[in-house]
Amino acid sequence: MPKPGKETRKEHWTKLIRNMMEEPAWRALSPTAQALYPWLRLEWHGPDHNNNGKIRLSVRQAADRMGVGLDTVARAFHDLQAKGFIVMTEMARLGCSGAAKSPAYELTEIALPHGPKRDGRKLYKEWGEGKDFPVLKARANNPKGINGKTKSLHQNHDGGVIEIMTFQERASSK
């Protein structure tokens, strides 16, 4: 029983519109991308507290909620972008305090808070076979290899490699 003055948690739900699901872009989505979309939609706070364009759901959070691997969910995010259902509005970043922030997304079926109040851009209606929208992918944290070096330490000539030999090894190598 809730404490006096506290509300019980209301049910949190979302809806999928049949017209959107009958679009060719929806049918072209992978099943994983179709399953990911409601999870993104659940992050929207509704028309009174519209956070569209600032919806955040990380790949790890989505993978945990859906019970699939990170690469599978990452491909689903890319698929939703390519078909026009979501647009990345902010890249992921590491904040000043060291806390990471996941990318921010716009759901194109919903109006942005600072735009026309009645309808979203619905980019998925403009999608056609072979006409994917650009996909913004997160940058690799280490795109060139360990510490940005493509060669191992001893090949970069930036540090000596010490060879340790016993007296017997030295005598036999001469």
Buried (B, 14 or more C-beta within 10 A) or exposed (E): EEEEEEEEEEEEEEEEEEEBEEBEBBEBBBEBBBBBBEBBBBBBEEEEEBBBBBBBBBBEBBBEBBEBEEEBBBBBBBBBBBBBBBBBBBEBEEEEEEEEEBBBBBBBBBBBBEBEEEEBBBBBBEBEEEEBBEEBEBEEEEEEEEEEEEEEEEEEEEEEEEEEEEEEEEEEEE
